[in-house]
Amino acid sequence: MKNNEFLKKQIIYRSIHRGTKEMDLLLGKFVKCHINNFDNNDLNDLLKLLSIEDEILYKWYFEKYPNKEVDSIQISEKLRDFKL
């Protein structure tokens, strides 16, 4: 298996096994919809994004609460525009 394919499988798993149902749905659908269009930089950014706690991501996405850590990750712009 290519290293890139392993990384994609890891990202898919981490996106749907978050711990909170809302984030499982949001991140899981986002990743499944876009993962094949991401380059290596996007995939690495996505890993950074997935390492952020659900509570922080929830407030940032659903409540539009600003967060410098999330906003500093380039792929967060794509997630912000993603609609369930």
mmCIF file of the N, C-alpha and C atoms, coordinates in Angstrom:
data_MODEL
# 
_entry.id   MODEL 
# 
loop_
_atom_site.group_PDB 
_atom_site.id 
_atom_site.type_symbol 
_atom_site.label_atom_id 
_atom_site.label_alt_id 
_atom_site.label_comp_id 
_atom_site.label_asym_id 
_atom_site.label_entity_id 
_atom_site.label_seq_id 
_atom_site.pdbx_PDB_ins_code 
_atom_site.Cartn_x 
_atom_site.Cartn_y 
_atom_site.Cartn_z 
_atom_site.occupancy 
_atom_site.B_iso_or_equiv 
_atom_site.pdbx_formal_charge 
_atom_site.auth_seq_id 
_atom_site.auth_comp_id 
_atom_site.auth_asym_id 
_atom_site.auth_atom_id 
_atom_site.pdbx_PDB_model_num 
ATOM 1   N N  . MET A 1 1  ? 0.853   -1.189 0.000  1.00 0.00 ? 1  MET A N  1 
ATOM 2   C CA . MET A 1 1  ? 0.000   0.000  0.000  1.00 0.00 ? 1  MET A CA 1 
ATOM 3   C C  . MET A 1 1  ? 0.894   1.245  0.000  1.00 0.00 ? 1  MET A C  1 
ATOM 4   N N  . LYS A 1 2  ? 0.567   2.177  -0.843 1.00 0.00 ? 2  LYS A N  1 
ATOM 5   C CA . LYS A 1 2  ? 1.334   3.412  -0.899 1.00 0.00 ? 2  LYS A CA 1 
ATOM 6   C C  . LYS A 1 2  ? 1.193   4.168  0.413  1.00 0.00 ? 2  LYS A C  1 
ATOM 7   N N  . ASN A 1 3  ? 2.224   4.936  0.725  1.00 0.00 ? 3  ASN A N  1 
ATOM 8   C CA . ASN A 1 3  ? 2.221   5.742  1.932  1.00 0.00 ? 3  ASN A CA 1 
ATOM 9   C C  . ASN A 1 3  ? 1.042   6.717  1.936  1.00 0.00 ? 3  ASN A C  1 
ATOM 10  N N  . ASN A 1 4  ? 0.739   7.297  0.784  1.00 0.00 ? 4  ASN A N  1 
ATOM 11  C CA . ASN A 1 4  ? -0.363  8.237  0.651  1.00 0.00 ? 4  ASN A CA 1 
ATOM 12  C C  . ASN A 1 4  ? -1.711  7.564  0.931  1.00 0.00 ? 4  ASN A C  1 
ATOM 13  N N  . GLU A 1 5  ? -1.877  6.345  0.471  1.00 0.00 ? 5  GLU A N  1 
ATOM 14  C CA . GLU A 1 5  ? -3.125  5.604  0.705  1.00 0.00 ? 5  GLU A CA 1 
ATOM 15  C C  . GLU A 1 5  ? -3.290  5.275  2.191  1.00 0.00 ? 5  GLU A C  1 
ATOM 16  N N  . PHE A 1 6  ? -2.193  4.929  2.841  1.00 0.00 ? 6  PHE A N  1 
ATOM 17  C CA . PHE A 1 6  ? -2.241  4.660  4.282  1.00 0.00 ? 6  PHE A CA 1 
ATOM 18  C C  . PHE A 1 6  ? -2.649  5.926  5.035  1.00 0.00 ? 6  PHE A C  1 
ATOM 19  N N  . LEU A 1 7  ? -2.072  7.050  4.636  1.00 0.00 ? 7  LEU A N  1 
ATOM 20  C CA . LEU A 1 7  ? -2.408  8.327  5.259  1.00 0.00 ? 7  LEU A CA 1 
ATOM 21  C C  . LEU A 1 7  ? -3.888  8.651  5.074  1.00 0.00 ? 7  LEU A C  1 
ATOM 22  N N  . LYS A 1 8  ? -4.423  8.420  3.891  1.00 0.00 ? 8  LYS A N  1 
ATOM 23  C CA . LYS A 1 8  ? -5.846  8.671  3.635  1.00 0.00 ? 8  LYS A CA 1 
ATOM 24  C C  . LYS A 1 8  ? -6.724  7.789  4.517  1.00 0.00 ? 8  LYS A C  1 
ATOM 25  N N  . LYS A 1 9  ? -6.368  6.521  4.653  1.00 0.00 ? 9  LYS A N  1 
ATOM 26  C CA . LYS A 1 9  ? -7.156  5.622  5.497  1.00 0.00 ? 9  LYS A CA 1 
ATOM 27  C C  . LYS A 1 9  ? -7.111  6.055  6.952  1.00 0.00 ? 9  LYS A C  1 
ATOM 28  N N  . GLN A 1 10 ? -5.947  6.507  7.399  1.00 0.00 ? 10 GLN A N  1 
ATOM 29  C CA . GLN A 1 10 ? -5.805  6.999  8.764  1.00 0.00 ? 10 GLN A CA 1 
ATOM 30  C C  . GLN A 1 10 ? -6.689  8.232  8.979  1.00 0.00 ? 10 GLN A C  1 
ATOM 31  N N  . ILE A 1 11 ? -6.695  9.134  8.030  1.00 0.00 ? 11 ILE A N  1 
ATOM 32  C CA . ILE A 1 11 ? -7.497  10.350 8.125  1.00 0.00 ? 11 ILE A CA 1 
ATOM 33  C C  . ILE A 1 11 ? -8.988  10.020 8.130  1.00 0.00 ? 11 ILE A C  1 
ATOM 34  N N  . ILE A 1 12 ? -9.408  9.136  7.260  1.00 0.00 ? 12 ILE A N  1 
ATOM 35  C CA . ILE A 1 12 ? -10.821 8.744  7.228  1.00 0.00 ? 12 ILE A CA 1 
ATOM 36  C C  . ILE A 1 12 ? -11.237 8.163  8.578  1.00 0.00 ? 12 ILE A C  1 
ATOM 37  N N  . TYR A 1 13 ? -10.426 7.273  9.121  1.00 0.00 ? 13 TYR A N  1 
ATOM 38  C CA . TYR A 1 13 ? -10.754 6.665  10.413 1.00 0.00 ? 13 TYR A CA 1 
ATOM 39  C C  . TYR A 1 13 ? -10.844 7.729  11.501 1.00 0.00 ? 13 TYR A C  1 
ATOM 40  N N  . ARG A 1 14 ? -9.848  8.601  11.570 1.00 0.00 ? 14 ARG A N  1 
ATOM 41  C CA . ARG A 1 14 ? -9.823  9.628  12.611 1.00 0.00 ? 14 ARG A CA 1 
ATOM 42  C C  . ARG A 1 14 ? -10.960 10.627 12.461 1.00 0.00 ? 14 ARG A C  1 
ATOM 43  N N  . SER A 1 15 ? -11.443 10.817 11.241 1.00 0.00 ? 15 SER A N  1 
ATOM 44  C CA . SER A 1 15 ? -12.524 11.793 11.030 1.00 0.00 ? 15 SER A CA 1 
ATOM 45  C C  . SER A 1 15 ? -13.886 11.259 11.457 1.00 0.00 ? 15 SER A C  1 
ATOM 46  N N  . ILE A 1 16 ? -14.072 9.952  11.472 1.00 0.00 ? 16 ILE A N  1 
ATOM 47  C CA . ILE A 1 16 ? -15.389 9.399  11.836 1.00 0.00 ? 16 ILE A CA 1 
ATOM 48  C C  . ILE A 1 16 ? -15.414 8.773  13.219 1.00 0.00 ? 16 ILE A C  1 
ATOM 49  N N  . HIS A 1 17 ? -14.291 8.783  13.922 1.00 0.00 ? 17 HIS A N  1 
ATOM 50  C CA . HIS A 1 17 ? -14.221 8.262  15.286 1.00 0.00 ? 17 HIS A CA 1 
ATOM 51  C C  . HIS A 1 17 ? -13.691 9.349  16.212 1.00 0.00 ? 17 HIS A C  1 
ATOM 52  N N  . ARG A 1 18 ? -14.433 10.418 16.308 1.00 0.00 ? 18 ARG A N  1 
ATOM 53  C CA . ARG A 1 18 ? -14.011 11.597 17.043 1.00 0.00 ? 18 ARG A CA 1 
ATOM 54  C C  . ARG A 1 18 ? -14.368 11.535 18.525 1.00 0.00 ? 18 ARG A C  1 
ATOM 55  N N  . GLY A 1 19 ? -15.540 11.058 18.822 1.00 0.00 ? 19 GLY A N  1 
ATOM 56  C CA . GLY A 1 19 ? -16.002 11.068 20.201 1.00 0.00 ? 19 GLY A CA 1 
ATOM 57  C C  . GLY A 1 19 ? -17.318 11.801 20.371 1.00 0.00 ? 19 GLY A C  1 
ATOM 58  N N  . THR A 1 20 ? -17.593 12.738 19.492 1.00 0.00 ? 20 THR A N  1 
ATOM 59  C CA . THR A 1 20 ? -18.896 13.401 19.524 1.00 0.00 ? 20 THR A CA 1 
ATOM 60  C C  . THR A 1 20 ? -19.581 13.177 18.179 1.00 0.00 ? 20 THR A C  1 
ATOM 61  N N  . LYS A 1 21 ? -20.852 12.906 18.236 1.00 0.00 ? 21 LYS A N  1 
ATOM 62  C CA . LYS A 1 21 ? -21.624 12.570 17.037 1.00 0.00 ? 21 LYS A CA 1 
ATOM 63  C C  . LYS A 1 21 ? -21.590 13.696 16.002 1.00 0.00 ? 21 LYS A C  1 
ATOM 64  N N  . GLU A 1 22 ? -21.715 14.939 16.456 1.00 0.00 ? 22 GLU A N  1 
ATOM 65  C CA . GLU A 1 22 ? -21.747 16.072 15.547 1.00 0.00 ? 22 GLU A CA 1 
ATOM 66  C C  . GLU A 1 22 ? -20.450 16.175 14.749 1.00 0.00 ? 22 GLU A C  1 
ATOM 67  N N  . MET A 1 23 ? -19.320 16.005 15.430 1.00 0.00 ? 23 MET A N  1 
ATOM 68  C CA . MET A 1 23 ? -18.041 16.108 14.752 1.00 0.00 ? 23 MET A CA 1 
ATOM 69  C C  . MET A 1 23 ? -17.755 14.883 13.899 1.00 0.00 ? 23 MET A C  1 
ATOM 70  N N  . ASP A 1 24 ? -18.235 13.710 14.328 1.00 0.00 ? 24 ASP A N  1 
ATOM 71  C CA . ASP A 1 24 ? -18.127 12.508 13.479 1.00 0.00 ? 24 ASP A CA 1 
ATOM 72  C C  . ASP A 1 24 ? -18.820 12.758 12.144 1.00 0.00 ? 24 ASP A C  1 
ATOM 73  N N  . LEU A 1 25 ? -20.021 13.322 12.205 1.00 0.00 ? 25 LEU A N  1 
ATOM 74  C CA . LEU A 1 25 ? -20.790 13.579 10.984 1.00 0.00 ? 25 LEU A CA 1 
ATOM 75  C C  . LEU A 1 25 ? -20.135 14.652 10.118 1.00 0.00 ? 25 LEU A C  1 
ATOM 76  N N  . LEU A 1 26 ? -19.797 15.766 10.727 1.00 0.00 ? 26 LEU A N  1 
ATOM 77  C CA . LEU A 1 26 ? -19.223 16.876 9.968  1.00 0.00 ? 26 LEU A CA 1 
ATOM 78  C C  . LEU A 1 26 ? -17.892 16.482 9.333  1.00 0.00 ? 26 LEU A C  1 
ATOM 79  N N  . LEU A 1 27 ? -16.955 16.047 10.155 1.00 0.00 ? 27 LEU A N  1 
ATOM 80  C CA . LEU A 1 27 ? -15.621 15.752 9.633  1.00 0.00 ? 27 LEU A CA 1 
ATOM 81  C C  . LEU A 1 27 ? -15.616 14.518 8.751  1.00 0.00 ? 27 LEU A C  1 
ATOM 82  N N  . GLY A 1 28 ? -16.419 13.517 9.111  1.00 0.00 ? 28 GLY A N  1 
ATOM 83  C CA . GLY A 1 28 ? -16.492 12.307 8.298  1.00 0.00 ? 28 GLY A CA 1 
ATOM 84  C C  . GLY A 1 28 ? -17.000 12.594 6.900  1.00 0.00 ? 28 GLY A C  1 
ATOM 85  N N  . LYS A 1 29 ? -18.070 13.368 6.811  1.00 0.00 ? 29 LYS A N  1 
ATOM 86  C CA . LYS A 1 29 ? -18.625 13.699 5.488  1.00 0.00 ? 29 LYS A CA 1 
ATOM 87  C C  . LYS A 1 29 ? -17.693 14.613 4.700  1.00 0.00 ? 29 LYS A C  1 
ATOM 88  N N  . PHE A 1 30 ? -17.092 15.569 5.382  1.00 0.00 ? 30 PHE A N  1 
ATOM 89  C CA . PHE A 1 30 ? -16.142 16.466 4.728  1.00 0.00 ? 30 PHE A CA 1 
ATOM 90  C C  . PHE A 1 30 ? -14.977 15.675 4.131  1.00 0.00 ? 30 PHE A C  1 
ATOM 91  N N  . VAL A 1 31 ? -14.406 14.800 4.928  1.00 0.00 ? 31 VAL A N  1 
ATOM 92  C CA . VAL A 1 31 ? -13.257 14.013 4.472  1.00 0.00 ? 31 VAL A CA 1 
ATOM 93  C C  . VAL A 1 31 ? -13.657 13.084 3.329  1.00 0.00 ? 31 VAL A C  1 
ATOM 94  N N  . LYS A 1 32 ? -14.752 12.366 3.475  1.00 0.00 ? 32 LYS A N  1 
ATOM 95  C CA . LYS A 1 32 ? -15.166 11.441 2.417  1.00 0.00 ? 32 LYS A CA 1 
ATOM 96  C C  . LYS A 1 32 ? -15.472 12.174 1.110  1.00 0.00 ? 32 LYS A C  1 
ATOM 97  N N  . CYS A 1 33 ? -15.983 13.381 1.214  1.00 0.00 ? 33 CYS A N  1 
ATOM 98  C CA . CYS A 1 33 ? -16.333 14.158 0.024  1.00 0.00 ? 33 CYS A CA 1 
ATOM 99  C C  . CYS A 1 33 ? -15.093 14.689 -0.704 1.00 0.00 ? 33 CYS A C  1 
ATOM 100 N N  . HIS A 1 34 ? -14.047 15.038 0.044  1.00 0.00 ? 34 HIS A N  1 
ATOM 101 C CA . HIS A 1 34 ? -12.922 15.756 -0.545 1.00 0.00 ? 34 HIS A CA 1 
ATOM 102 C C  . HIS A 1 34 ? -11.585 15.022 -0.546 1.00 0.00 ? 34 HIS A C  1 
ATOM 103 N N  . ILE A 1 35 ? -11.448 13.921 0.143  1.00 0.00 ? 35 ILE A N  1 
ATOM 104 C CA . ILE A 1 35 ? -10.118 13.331 0.361  1.00 0.00 ? 35 ILE A CA 1 
ATOM 105 C C  . ILE A 1 35 ? -9.376  12.991 -0.926 1.00 0.00 ? 35 ILE A C  1 
ATOM 106 N N  . ASN A 1 36 ? -10.077 12.584 -1.946 1.00 0.00 ? 36 ASN A N  1 
ATOM 107 C CA . ASN A 1 36 ? -9.398  12.220 -3.190 1.00 0.00 ? 36 ASN A CA 1 
ATOM 108 C C  . ASN A 1 36 ? -8.942  13.438 -3.989 1.00 0.00 ? 36 ASN A C  1 
ATOM 109 N N  . ASN A 1 37 ? -9.367  14.618 -3.588 1.00 0.00 ? 37 ASN A N  1 
ATOM 110 C CA . ASN A 1 37 ? -8.947  15.848 -4.254 1.00 0.00 ? 37 ASN A CA 1 
ATOM 111 C C  . ASN A 1 37 ? -7.805  16.552 -3.525 1.00 0.00 ? 37 ASN A C  1 
ATOM 112 N N  . PHE A 1 38 ? -7.432  16.052 -2.353 1.00 0.00 ? 38 PHE A N  1 
ATOM 113 C CA . PHE A 1 38 ? -6.394  16.689 -1.542 1.00 0.00 ? 38 PHE A CA 1 
ATOM 114 C C  . PHE A 1 38 ? -5.007  16.244 -1.973 1.00 0.00 ? 38 PHE A C  1 
ATOM 115 N N  . ASP A 1 39 ? -4.079  17.195 -1.990 1.00 0.00 ? 39 ASP A N  1 
ATOM 116 C CA . ASP A 1 39 ? -2.675  16.849 -2.229 1.00 0.00 ? 39 ASP A CA 1 
ATOM 117 C C  . ASP A 1 39 ? -2.012  16.541 -0.875 1.00 0.00 ? 39 ASP A C  1 
ATOM 118 N N  . ASN A 1 40 ? -0.735  16.252 -0.892 1.00 0.00 ? 40 ASN A N  1 
ATOM 119 C CA . ASN A 1 40 ? -0.046  15.880 0.348  1.00 0.00 ? 40 ASN A CA 1 
ATOM 120 C C  . ASN A 1 40 ? -0.070  16.989 1.392  1.00 0.00 ? 40 ASN A C  1 
ATOM 121 N N  . ASN A 1 41 ? 0.051   18.230 0.969  1.00 0.00 ? 41 ASN A N  1 
ATOM 122 C CA . ASN A 1 41 ? -0.010  19.347 1.919  1.00 0.00 ? 41 ASN A CA 1 
ATOM 123 C C  . ASN A 1 41 ? -1.378  19.424 2.578  1.00 0.00 ? 41 ASN A C  1 
ATOM 124 N N  . ASP A 1 42 ? -2.427  19.256 1.781  1.00 0.00 ? 42 ASP A N  1 
ATOM 125 C CA . ASP A 1 42 ? -3.789  19.269 2.323  1.00 0.00 ? 42 ASP A CA 1 
ATOM 126 C C  . ASP A 1 42 ? -3.982  18.126 3.313  1.00 0.00 ? 42 ASP A C  1 
ATOM 127 N N  . LEU A 1 43 ? -3.473  16.945 2.979  1.00 0.00 ? 43 LEU A N  1 
ATOM 128 C CA . LEU A 1 43 ? -3.616  15.792 3.867  1.00 0.00 ? 43 LEU A CA 1 
ATOM 129 C C  . LEU A 1 43 ? -2.900  16.035 5.194  1.00 0.00 ? 43 LEU A C  1 
ATOM 130 N N  . ASN A 1 44 ? -1.719  16.625 5.132  1.00 0.00 ? 44 ASN A N  1 
ATOM 131 C CA . ASN A 1 44 ? -0.998  16.930 6.373  1.00 0.00 ? 44 ASN A CA 1 
ATOM 132 C C  . ASN A 1 44 ? -1.711  18.003 7.181  1.00 0.00 ? 44 ASN A C  1 
ATOM 133 N N  . ASP A 1 45 ? -2.273  18.996 6.497  1.00 0.00 ? 45 ASP A N  1 
ATOM 134 C CA . ASP A 1 45 ? -3.079  20.006 7.190  1.00 0.00 ? 45 ASP A CA 1 
ATOM 135 C C  . ASP A 1 45 ? -4.311  19.378 7.836  1.00 0.00 ? 45 ASP A C  1 
ATOM 136 N N  . LEU A 1 46 ? -4.907  18.451 7.129  1.00 0.00 ? 46 LEU A N  1 
ATOM 137 C CA . LEU A 1 46 ? -6.088  17.779 7.658  1.00 0.00 ? 46 LEU A CA 1 
ATOM 138 C C  . LEU A 1 46 ? -5.746  16.992 8.918  1.00 0.00 ? 46 LEU A C  1 
ATOM 139 N N  . LEU A 1 47 ? -4.591  16.365 8.939  1.00 0.00 ? 47 LEU A N  1 
ATOM 140 C CA . LEU A 1 47 ? -4.148  15.666 10.156 1.00 0.00 ? 47 LEU A CA 1 
ATOM 141 C C  . LEU A 1 47 ? -4.008  16.635 11.320 1.00 0.00 ? 47 LEU A C  1 
ATOM 142 N N  . LYS A 1 48 ? -3.465  17.814 11.055 1.00 0.00 ? 48 LYS A N  1 
ATOM 143 C CA . LYS A 1 48 ? -3.348  18.843 12.104 1.00 0.00 ? 48 LYS A CA 1 
ATOM 144 C C  . LYS A 1 48 ? -4.731  19.234 12.605 1.00 0.00 ? 48 LYS A C  1 
ATOM 145 N N  . LEU A 1 49 ? -5.641  19.425 11.678 1.00 0.00 ? 49 LEU A N  1 
ATOM 146 C CA . LEU A 1 49 ? -7.000  19.814 12.031 1.00 0.00 ? 49 LEU A CA 1 
ATOM 147 C C  . LEU A 1 49 ? -7.670  18.738 12.888 1.00 0.00 ? 49 LEU A C  1 
ATOM 148 N N  . LEU A 1 50 ? -7.453  17.488 12.530 1.00 0.00 ? 50 LEU A N  1 
ATOM 149 C CA . LEU A 1 50 ? -8.067  16.385 13.273 1.00 0.00 ? 50 LEU A CA 1 
ATOM 150 C C  . LEU A 1 50 ? -7.473  16.204 14.667 1.00 0.00 ? 50 LEU A C  1 
ATOM 151 N N  . SER A 1 51 ? -6.323  16.811 14.920 1.00 0.00 ? 51 SER A N  1 
ATOM 152 C CA . SER A 1 51 ? -5.716  16.702 16.243 1.00 0.00 ? 51 SER A CA 1 
ATOM 153 C C  . SER A 1 51 ? -6.297  17.722 17.225 1.00 0.00 ? 51 SER A C  1 
ATOM 154 N N  . ILE A 1 52 ? -7.094  18.646 16.727 1.00 0.00 ? 52 ILE A N  1 
ATOM 155 C CA . ILE A 1 52 ? -7.719  19.665 17.578 1.00 0.00 ? 52 ILE A CA 1 
ATOM 156 C C  . ILE A 1 52 ? -8.959  19.066 18.245 1.00 0.00 ? 52 ILE A C  1 
ATOM 157 N N  . GLU A 1 53 ? -9.165  19.430 19.491 1.00 0.00 ? 53 GLU A N  1 
ATOM 158 C CA . GLU A 1 53 ? -10.284 18.888 20.263 1.00 0.00 ? 53 GLU A CA 1 
ATOM 159 C C  . GLU A 1 53 ? -11.632 19.224 19.634 1.00 0.00 ? 53 GLU A C  1 
ATOM 160 N N  . ASP A 1 54 ? -12.569 18.294 19.794 1.00 0.00 ? 54 ASP A N  1 
ATOM 161 C CA . ASP A 1 54 ? -13.914 18.463 19.235 1.00 0.00 ? 54 ASP A CA 1 
ATOM 162 C C  . ASP A 1 54 ? -14.590 19.738 19.709 1.00 0.00 ? 54 ASP A C  1 
ATOM 163 N N  . GLU A 1 55 ? -14.454 20.049 20.967 1.00 0.00 ? 55 GLU A N  1 
ATOM 164 C CA . GLU A 1 55 ? -15.127 21.231 21.517 1.00 0.00 ? 55 GLU A CA 1 
ATOM 165 C C  . GLU A 1 55 ? -14.668 22.510 20.811 1.00 0.00 ? 55 GLU A C  1 
ATOM 166 N N  . ILE A 1 56 ? -13.390 22.594 20.548 1.00 0.00 ? 56 ILE A N  1 
ATOM 167 C CA . ILE A 1 56 ? -12.842 23.767 19.860 1.00 0.00 ? 56 ILE A CA 1 
ATOM 168 C C  . ILE A 1 56 ? -13.357 23.831 18.430 1.00 0.00 ? 56 ILE A C  1 
ATOM 169 N N  . LEU A 1 57 ? -13.306 22.696 17.726 1.00 0.00 ? 57 LEU A N  1 
ATOM 170 C CA . LEU A 1 57 ? -13.798 22.662 16.346 1.00 0.00 ? 57 LEU A CA 1 
ATOM 171 C C  . LEU A 1 57 ? -15.293 22.923 16.274 1.00 0.00 ? 57 LEU A C  1 
ATOM 172 N N  . TYR A 1 58 ? -16.028 22.392 17.236 1.00 0.00 ? 58 TYR A N  1 
ATOM 173 C CA . TYR A 1 58 ? -17.479 22.606 17.265 1.00 0.00 ? 58 TYR A CA 1 
ATOM 174 C C  . TYR A 1 58 ? -17.794 24.097 17.379 1.00 0.00 ? 58 TYR A C  1 
ATOM 175 N N  . LYS A 1 59 ? -17.170 24.769 18.328 1.00 0.00 ? 59 LYS A N  1 
ATOM 176 C CA . LYS A 1 59 ? -17.420 26.203 18.513 1.00 0.00 ? 59 LYS A CA 1 
ATOM 177 C C  . LYS A 1 59 ? -16.993 26.995 17.289 1.00 0.00 ? 59 LYS A C  1 
ATOM 178 N N  . TRP A 1 60 ? -15.870 26.614 16.710 1.00 0.00 ? 60 TRP A N  1 
ATOM 179 C CA . TRP A 1 60 ? -15.355 27.314 15.540 1.00 0.00 ? 60 TRP A CA 1 
ATOM 180 C C  . TRP A 1 60 ? -16.300 27.147 14.348 1.00 0.00 ? 60 TRP A C  1 
ATOM 181 N N  . TYR A 1 61 ? -16.787 25.940 14.109 1.00 0.00 ? 61 TYR A N  1 
ATOM 182 C CA . TYR A 1 61 ? -17.618 25.684 12.925 1.00 0.00 ? 61 TYR A CA 1 
ATOM 183 C C  . TYR A 1 61 ? -19.073 26.101 13.129 1.00 0.00 ? 61 TYR A C  1 
ATOM 184 N N  . PHE A 1 62 ? -19.692 25.605 14.190 1.00 0.00 ? 62 PHE A N  1 
ATOM 185 C CA . PHE A 1 62 ? -21.134 25.813 14.366 1.00 0.00 ? 62 PHE A CA 1 
ATOM 186 C C  . PHE A 1 62 ? -21.480 27.165 14.991 1.00 0.00 ? 62 PHE A C  1 
ATOM 187 N N  . GLU A 1 63 ? -20.654 27.627 15.912 1.00 0.00 ? 63 GLU A N  1 
ATOM 188 C CA . GLU A 1 63 ? -20.952 28.879 16.599 1.00 0.00 ? 63 GLU A CA 1 
ATOM 189 C C  . GLU A 1 63 ? -20.155 30.051 16.036 1.00 0.00 ? 63 GLU A C  1 
ATOM 190 N N  . LYS A 1 64 ? -19.333 29.775 15.024 1.00 0.00 ? 64 LYS A N  1 
ATOM 191 C CA . LYS A 1 64 ? -18.512 30.797 14.365 1.00 0.00 ? 64 LYS A CA 1 
ATOM 192 C C  . LYS A 1 64 ? -17.598 31.520 15.352 1.00 0.00 ? 64 LYS A C  1 
ATOM 193 N N  . TYR A 1 65 ? -17.162 30.786 16.382 1.00 0.00 ? 65 TYR A N  1 
ATOM 194 C CA . TYR A 1 65 ? -16.258 31.328 17.382 1.00 0.00 ? 65 TYR A CA 1 
ATOM 195 C C  . TYR A 1 65 ? -14.839 31.317 16.819 1.00 0.00 ? 65 TYR A C  1 
ATOM 196 N N  . PRO A 1 66 ? -14.170 32.459 16.730 1.00 0.00 ? 66 PRO A N  1 
ATOM 197 C CA . PRO A 1 66 ? -12.831 32.495 16.144 1.00 0.00 ? 66 PRO A CA 1 
ATOM 198 C C  . PRO A 1 66 ? -11.816 31.694 16.960 1.00 0.00 ? 66 PRO A C  1 
ATOM 199 N N  . ASN A 1 67 ? -10.890 31.062 16.271 1.00 0.00 ? 67 ASN A N  1 
ATOM 200 C CA . ASN A 1 67 ? -9.838  30.312 16.938 1.00 0.00 ? 67 ASN A CA 1 
ATOM 201 C C  . ASN A 1 67 ? -8.579  30.383 16.071 1.00 0.00 ? 67 ASN A C  1 
ATOM 202 N N  . LYS A 1 68 ? -7.522  30.956 16.625 1.00 0.00 ? 68 LYS A N  1 
ATOM 203 C CA . LYS A 1 68 ? -6.286  31.160 15.872 1.00 0.00 ? 68 LYS A CA 1 
ATOM 204 C C  . LYS A 1 68 ? -5.660  29.841 15.447 1.00 0.00 ? 68 LYS A C  1 
ATOM 205 N N  . GLU A 1 69 ? -5.733  28.836 16.316 1.00 0.00 ? 69 GLU A N  1 
ATOM 206 C CA . GLU A 1 69 ? -5.141  27.540 15.988 1.00 0.00 ? 69 GLU A CA 1 
ATOM 207 C C  . GLU A 1 69 ? -5.817  26.918 14.768 1.00 0.00 ? 69 GLU A C  1 
ATOM 208 N N  . VAL A 1 70 ? -7.132  26.948 14.750 1.00 0.00 ? 70 VAL A N  1 
ATOM 209 C CA . VAL A 1 70 ? -7.880  26.383 13.624 1.00 0.00 ? 70 VAL A CA 1 
ATOM 210 C C  . VAL A 1 70 ? -7.673  27.231 12.380 1.00 0.00 ? 70 VAL A C  1 
ATOM 211 N N  . ASP A 1 71 ? -7.773  28.536 12.517 1.00 0.00 ? 71 ASP A N  1 
ATOM 212 C CA . ASP A 1 71 ? -7.647  29.425 11.361 1.00 0.00 ? 71 ASP A CA 1 
ATOM 213 C C  . ASP A 1 71 ? -6.258  29.394 10.736 1.00 0.00 ? 71 ASP A C  1 
ATOM 214 N N  . SER A 1 72 ? -5.245  28.999 11.498 1.00 0.00 ? 72 SER A N  1 
ATOM 215 C CA . SER A 1 72 ? -3.884  28.955 10.960 1.00 0.00 ? 72 SER A CA 1 
ATOM 216 C C  . SER A 1 72 ? -3.661  27.759 10.040 1.00 0.00 ? 72 SER A C  1 
ATOM 217 N N  . ILE A 1 73 ? -4.587  26.815 10.025 1.00 0.00 ? 73 ILE A N  1 
ATOM 218 C CA . ILE A 1 73 ? -4.486  25.632 9.172  1.00 0.00 ? 73 ILE A CA 1 
ATOM 219 C C  . ILE A 1 73 ? -5.224  25.936 7.869  1.00 0.00 ? 73 ILE A C  1 
ATOM 220 N N  . GLN A 1 74 ? -4.495  25.864 6.753  1.00 0.00 ? 74 GLN A N  1 
ATOM 221 C CA . GLN A 1 74 ? -5.070  26.282 5.469  1.00 0.00 ? 74 GLN A CA 1 
ATOM 222 C C  . GLN A 1 74 ? -6.364  25.570 5.104  1.00 0.00 ? 74 GLN A C  1 
ATOM 223 N N  . ILE A 1 75 ? -6.428  24.298 5.365  1.00 0.00 ? 75 ILE A N  1 
ATOM 224 C CA . ILE A 1 75 ? -7.597  23.516 4.943  1.00 0.00 ? 75 ILE A CA 1 
ATOM 225 C C  . ILE A 1 75 ? -8.853  23.893 5.721  1.00 0.00 ? 75 ILE A C  1 
ATOM 226 N N  . SER A 1 76 ? -8.697  24.626 6.809  1.00 0.00 ? 76 SER A N  1 
ATOM 227 C CA . SER A 1 76 ? -9.865  25.032 7.596  1.00 0.00 ? 76 SER A CA 1 
ATOM 228 C C  . SER A 1 76 ? -10.819 25.896 6.783  1.00 0.00 ? 76 SER A C  1 
ATOM 229 N N  . GLU A 1 77 ? -10.299 26.630 5.797  1.00 0.00 ? 77 GLU A N  1 
ATOM 230 C CA . GLU A 1 77 ? -11.157 27.442 4.936  1.00 0.00 ? 77 GLU A CA 1 
ATOM 231 C C  . GLU A 1 77 ? -12.122 26.565 4.149  1.00 0.00 ? 77 GLU A C  1 
ATOM 232 N N  . LYS A 1 78 ? -11.632 25.437 3.668  1.00 0.00 ? 78 LYS A N  1 
ATOM 233 C CA . LYS A 1 78 ? -12.493 24.502 2.936  1.00 0.00 ? 78 LYS A CA 1 
ATOM 234 C C  . LYS A 1 78 ? -13.541 23.902 3.864  1.00 0.00 ? 78 LYS A C  1 
ATOM 235 N N  . LEU A 1 79 ? -13.138 23.608 5.077  1.00 0.00 ? 79 LEU A N  1 
ATOM 236 C CA . LEU A 1 79 ? -14.095 23.057 6.048  1.00 0.00 ? 79 LEU A CA 1 
ATOM 237 C C  . LEU A 1 79 ? -15.139 24.107 6.401  1.00 0.00 ? 79 LEU A C  1 
ATOM 238 N N  . ARG A 1 80 ? -14.720 25.341 6.575  1.00 0.00 ? 80 ARG A N  1 
ATOM 239 C CA . ARG A 1 80 ? -15.662 26.419 6.918  1.00 0.00 ? 80 ARG A CA 1 
ATOM 240 C C  . ARG A 1 80 ? -16.743 26.555 5.847  1.00 0.00 ? 80 ARG A C  1 
ATOM 241 N N  . ASP A 1 81 ? -16.368 26.360 4.585  1.00 0.00 ? 81 ASP A N  1 
ATOM 242 C CA . ASP A 1 81 ? -17.329 26.487 3.473  1.00 0.00 ? 81 ASP A CA 1 
ATOM 243 C C  . ASP A 1 81 ? -18.169 25.224 3.266  1.00 0.00 ? 81 ASP A C  1 
ATOM 244 N N  . PHE A 1 82 ? -17.806 24.129 3.909  1.00 0.00 ? 82 PHE A N  1 
ATOM 245 C CA . PHE A 1 82 ? -18.499 22.864 3.725  1.00 0.00 ? 82 PHE A CA 1 
ATOM 246 C C  . PHE A 1 82 ? -19.843 22.878 4.460  1.00 0.00 ? 82 PHE A C  1 
ATOM 247 N N  . LYS A 1 83 ? -20.881 22.435 3.786  1.00 0.00 ? 83 LYS A N  1 
ATOM 248 C CA . LYS A 1 83 ? -22.214 22.370 4.388  1.00 0.00 ? 83 LYS A CA 1 
ATOM 249 C C  . LYS A 1 83 ? -22.665 20.907 4.435  1.00 0.00 ? 83 LYS A C  1 
ATOM 250 N N  . LEU A 1 84 ? -23.247 20.533 5.561  1.00 0.00 ? 84 LEU A N  1 
ATOM 251 C CA . LEU A 1 84 ? -23.733 19.160 5.715  1.00 0.00 ? 84 LEU A CA 1 
ATOM 252 C C  . LEU A 1 84 ? -24.908 18.878 4.829  1.00 0.00 ? 84 LEU A C  1 
# 
